[in-house]
Every structure is written in C-alpha cells, then in structure tokens.
Amino acid sequence: MGVDTGLLLGALHYAGDIFNPQRVSLYGRTASILEKSVDELKELKDAGLSLIYWGLESGSDEVLRYVCKDCTRNDMIEASKMFVEAEIETSAMLMPGVGGLRLSEEHVAGTLELLNNIYLNYLTLLSINPCESSMYARNMNAETDNRSLTPEEVNAQVYKLLEGLRPTGLRIGMFTDEVDQVSSNTTRFNYQFTASNKELLLRDFWNQLPGACF
C-alpha cells in the first residue's frame, strides 16, 4: 500500500487483463493506509483489490513504541473504518508475546481494546520468535526487568485474548508453521469466531495446552 495509487491502479488493471485473478491481495502498513483517502481505496477495490494483509502486532501504544511501529491504536481504528467504508476485506496479523513479560498485561489489554473496536475478516496469531541477533532480542536481553515469554506464558496470553475478544464472526487462526524464522506457534486452531463457537474454541485451545499455563 505504500506505493502511489496511480501505480497500484496500473498494476491491478494489468494483472486483471493478463491473468484474470480470482483474488488480488496487498500488504499494508497502518501509516501507508492512512496516507490514502477512502476514495482512493474505493478505486483500488473497483480495480480488483479484494484483501489487505495488515500487520497489527499489538493494540497497546506502549508495545507499539517498544517495537518501533510508526502508528498508534487510534491510527489502526481509523484505518479499519476506511476499509469498512471502501468494502475491502482485511486479514490482520497479531503477535502474542511481543513486548515480553514486562508488557504482557498491557499487550493483552491494549490489543483487546483495539480488536473490539475494529472490524476484521481474518485474524492470524503469530507468536514472536525473534532471531537472537535481532535488535529486538538484543534490546530485550539488555533489560534487567524484562524477558521473553515462555511458550506456556504465550499460550496463557493467547487464552486471555480469546477470552476477552468479542465474537464478530471473523475467521481466527493460529498455525504451527514457522514464518520467516520470526514466528513460531506451539498450538494450532482455525475457527469462525462466532458466539456459539467461542466456548468451543476456548475449550479446544485449553485441551491442546501441553501443561498448566495459568
């Protein structure tokens, strides 16, 4: 999304003419989304754009600052409103464990505040698993009052997120495949998150846990 709208429209028209794709998706950062107008998003939609992959990571402003994200929770809420108005579907990524133990409660609270105030079609949970040489890992290891969450603590955090999430019918998943050595989950699920399915998901997730996490 961080490309001139005219260039994106040209690419979408070209792809539509040559390949006649069933679906066209783009990756978008919150900051680059907010640089567009709703009318521009509608133009992209009319040209064939159907889905945006959107990295949220967290809904906590403190955690977002910790990982140097150039946006706030309110920015994400505004971007979501734009997608709804433009009728573009969204598939968002969230990172359980990001910010470490010190920011764990803030991460859950801020993320629930975000998720319960935006509309998403899909949500994928990608537990953070940073390379030891990364800036994130080196900064955390240098802190005396913080550390990475254990797999059990990450699972406990995911359970709290699921427990507090308002069921809107979005598709929510957590998968065990590693993603570019940045994410690694120890449990797996894929559910339509409706009111009738919420308790079933919580029970199934609990039953998958390797040990007591709470």
VEXDREN-2710 file (C-alpha; in Angstrom, 1 decimal):
% VEXDREN-2710
k/r/px/py/pz
1/MET/0.0/0.0/0.0
2/GLY/3.0/2.3/0.4
3/VAL/3.0/3.0/-3.3
4/ASP/1.5/5.8/-5.4
5/THR/-2.2/5.0/-6.0
6/GLY/-1.8/5.5/-9.7
7/LEU/1.0/2.9/-9.9
8/LEU/-1.2/0.4/-7.9
9/LEU/-4.1/1.0/-10.2
10/GLY/-2.0/0.4/-13.2
11/ALA/-0.7/-2.9/-11.7
12/LEU/-4.2/-4.0/-10.8
13/HIS/-5.5/-3.3/-14.3
14/TYR/-2.6/-5.1/-15.9
15/ALA/-3.0/-8.1/-13.6
16/GLY/-6.7/-8.2/-14.3
17/ASP/-6.2/-8.0/-18.1
18/ILE/-3.4/-10.6/-18.3
19/PHE/-4.2/-13.1/-15.5
20/ASN/-7.9/-12.6/-14.7
21/PRO/-7.1/-13.5/-11.0
22/GLN/-9.8/-14.7/-8.6
23/ARG/-8.4/-12.5/-5.8
24/VAL/-5.8/-9.8/-5.5
25/SER/-4.2/-9.0/-2.1
26/LEU/-1.7/-6.4/-0.9
27/TYR/0.3/-6.0/2.3
28/GLY/-0.4/-2.7/4.1
29/ARG/1.1/-0.8/7.0
30/THR/-1.2/1.4/9.0
31/ALA/0.8/4.5/8.2
32/SER/0.7/3.8/4.4
33/ILE/-3.0/3.0/4.6
34/LEU/-3.8/6.4/6.3
35/GLU/-1.9/8.2/3.5
36/LYS/-4.7/7.0/1.1
37/SER/-8.2/8.5/1.0
38/VAL/-11.3/6.4/1.2
39/ASP/-12.0/7.4/-2.5
40/GLU/-8.5/6.0/-3.4
41/LEU/-9.3/2.8/-1.6
42/LYS/-12.6/2.5/-3.4
43/GLU/-10.7/3.0/-6.7
44/LEU/-8.4/0.1/-5.8
45/LYS/-11.3/-2.0/-4.8
46/ASP/-13.0/-1.3/-8.2
47/ALA/-9.8/-2.2/-10.0
48/GLY/-9.7/-5.6/-8.4
49/LEU/-8.2/-5.3/-4.9
50/SER/-10.1/-7.5/-2.6
51/LEU/-8.0/-8.1/0.5
52/ILE/-5.3/-6.3/2.6
53/TYR/-2.9/-8.2/4.8
54/TRP/-2.4/-5.9/7.7
55/GLY/0.3/-6.2/10.4
56/LEU/-1.2/-5.0/13.8
57/GLU/1.3/-6.8/16.1
58/SER/-0.3/-5.2/19.2
59/GLY/-3.0/-2.8/20.2
60/SER/-1.0/-1.3/23.1
61/ASP/0.6/2.0/22.3
62/GLU/3.4/1.2/24.7
63/VAL/4.1/-2.1/23.0
64/LEU/3.9/-0.4/19.6
65/ARG/6.5/2.1/20.7
66/TYR/8.7/-0.7/22.1
67/VAL/8.8/-2.4/18.7
68/CYS/9.2/1.0/16.8
69/LYS/5.8/0.8/15.0
70/ASP/5.0/4.1/13.4
71/CYS/1.4/4.2/14.5
72/THR/-1.0/4.1/17.5
73/ARG/-4.1/2.2/18.4
74/ASN/-6.2/5.1/17.3
75/ASP/-4.5/5.1/13.9
76/MET/-5.4/1.5/13.5
77/ILE/-9.0/2.2/14.4
78/GLU/-9.2/4.9/11.8
79/ALA/-7.6/2.7/9.2
80/SER/-10.2/0.0/9.9
81/LYS/-13.1/2.5/9.4
82/MET/-11.6/3.3/6.0
83/PHE/-11.5/-0.3/4.9
84/VAL/-15.1/-0.8/6.0
85/GLU/-16.2/2.2/4.0
86/ALA/-14.3/1.1/1.0
87/GLU/-15.6/-2.5/1.4
88/ILE/-12.1/-4.1/1.3
89/GLU/-11.6/-7.2/3.4
90/THR/-8.8/-7.3/5.9
91/SER/-6.6/-10.1/7.2
92/ALA/-4.7/-8.9/10.2
93/MET/-1.6/-10.3/12.0
94/LEU/-1.2/-10.2/15.8
95/MET/1.9/-11.2/17.7
96/PRO/1.3/-12.9/21.1
97/GLY/4.4/-12.5/23.3
98/VAL/5.6/-9.3/21.8
99/GLY/7.0/-6.8/24.3
100/GLY/8.0/-9.6/26.7
101/LEU/6.9/-10.2/30.3
102/ARG/7.1/-6.6/31.5
103/LEU/4.5/-5.5/28.9
104/SER/2.4/-8.7/28.8
105/GLU/-0.7/-7.4/30.6
106/GLU/-0.5/-4.1/28.7
107/HIS/-0.3/-6.0/25.4
108/VAL/-3.4/-8.0/26.2
109/ALA/-5.4/-5.0/27.5
110/GLY/-4.5/-2.7/24.6
111/THR/-5.0/-5.4/22.0
112/LEU/-8.4/-6.3/23.2
113/GLU/-9.3/-2.6/23.2
114/LEU/-8.2/-2.5/19.6
115/LEU/-9.8/-5.7/18.4
116/ASN/-13.1/-5.0/20.0
117/ASN/-13.3/-1.6/18.2
118/ILE/-12.4/-2.6/14.6
119/TYR/-13.9/-4.9/12.0
120/LEU/-11.7/-7.7/10.6
121/ASN/-12.5/-10.6/8.3
122/TYR/-9.5/-12.7/9.3
123/LEU/-7.1/-12.7/12.2
124/THR/-3.9/-14.7/12.4
125/LEU/-1.9/-15.1/15.6
126/LEU/1.9/-15.3/15.1
127/SER/3.8/-15.8/18.3
128/ILE/7.0/-13.8/18.2
129/ASN/10.2/-15.8/17.9
130/PRO/13.0/-13.3/17.1
131/CYS/16.5/-14.2/16.0
132/GLU/18.9/-13.8/18.8
133/SER/21.0/-11.3/16.7
134/SER/18.0/-9.1/16.0
135/MET/17.7/-5.6/17.5
136/TYR/14.5/-6.7/19.3
137/ALA/16.2/-9.6/21.0
138/ARG/19.3/-7.7/21.9
139/ASN/17.4/-4.8/23.4
140/MET/15.2/-7.2/25.5
141/ASN/18.3/-9.2/26.7
142/ALA/19.9/-5.9/27.9
143/GLU/16.9/-5.1/30.1
144/THR/17.1/-6.1/33.7
145/ASP/13.3/-6.0/34.2
146/ASN/12.1/-7.9/31.2
147/ARG/12.4/-11.2/29.3
148/SER/10.8/-13.1/26.5
149/LEU/7.7/-15.1/27.4
150/THR/8.0/-18.9/27.7
151/PRO/5.8/-21.0/25.3
152/GLU/3.5/-21.6/28.3
153/GLU/3.2/-17.9/29.1
154/VAL/2.5/-17.2/25.4
155/ASN/-0.3/-19.7/25.4
156/ALA/-1.8/-18.2/28.6
157/GLN/-1.7/-14.8/26.8
158/VAL/-3.5/-16.2/23.8
159/TYR/-6.2/-17.7/26.0
160/LYS/-6.8/-14.3/27.7
161/LEU/-7.0/-12.7/24.3
162/LEU/-9.6/-15.2/23.1
163/GLU/-11.5/-15.0/26.3
164/GLY/-11.8/-11.2/26.0
165/LEU/-12.4/-11.0/22.3
166/ARG/-15.9/-10.1/21.1
167/PRO/-17.2/-12.7/18.7
168/THR/-17.9/-11.0/15.4
169/GLY/-17.8/-13.9/13.0
170/LEU/-14.2/-13.3/11.9
171/ARG/-12.0/-16.2/10.9
172/ILE/-9.3/-16.6/13.5
173/GLY/-6.3/-18.9/13.2
174/MET/-3.0/-19.9/14.9
175/PHE/-0.8/-22.2/12.9
176/THR/2.3/-24.2/13.8
177/ASP/4.3/-23.4/10.7
178/GLU/7.3/-21.1/11.3
179/VAL/7.1/-17.8/9.4
180/ASP/10.4/-16.5/8.2
181/GLN/12.0/-17.6/11.5
182/VAL/10.2/-14.7/13.1
183/SER/7.1/-16.5/14.4
184/SER/6.6/-19.9/15.9
185/ASN/3.4/-21.3/17.5
186/THR/3.2/-24.3/19.7
187/THR/-0.6/-24.8/19.3
188/ARG/-2.9/-24.8/16.3
189/PHE/-6.5/-23.8/15.6
190/ASN/-8.7/-22.3/12.9
191/TYR/-12.2/-21.2/13.8
192/GLN/-15.1/-19.0/12.7
193/PHE/-15.2/-16.8/15.9
194/THR/-19.0/-16.7/16.5
195/ALA/-20.8/-16.5/19.8
196/SER/-21.7/-20.2/19.5
197/ASN/-18.1/-21.2/18.7
198/LYS/-16.3/-19.1/21.3
199/GLU/-16.7/-21.5/24.2
200/LEU/-15.8/-24.5/21.9
201/LEU/-12.6/-22.7/20.8
202/LEU/-11.6/-21.9/24.4
203/ARG/-12.2/-25.5/25.4
204/ASP/-10.3/-26.9/22.5
205/PHE/-7.4/-24.5/23.0
206/TRP/-7.2/-25.4/26.7
207/ASN/-7.1/-29.1/25.9
208/GLN/-4.2/-28.6/23.4
209/LEU/-2.0/-27.0/26.0
210/PRO/1.0/-29.1/27.0
211/GLY/0.8/-28.3/30.7
212/ALA/-0.6/-25.9/33.2
213/CYS/-0.2/-22.4/31.9
214/PHE/-2.2/-20.4/34.4
END
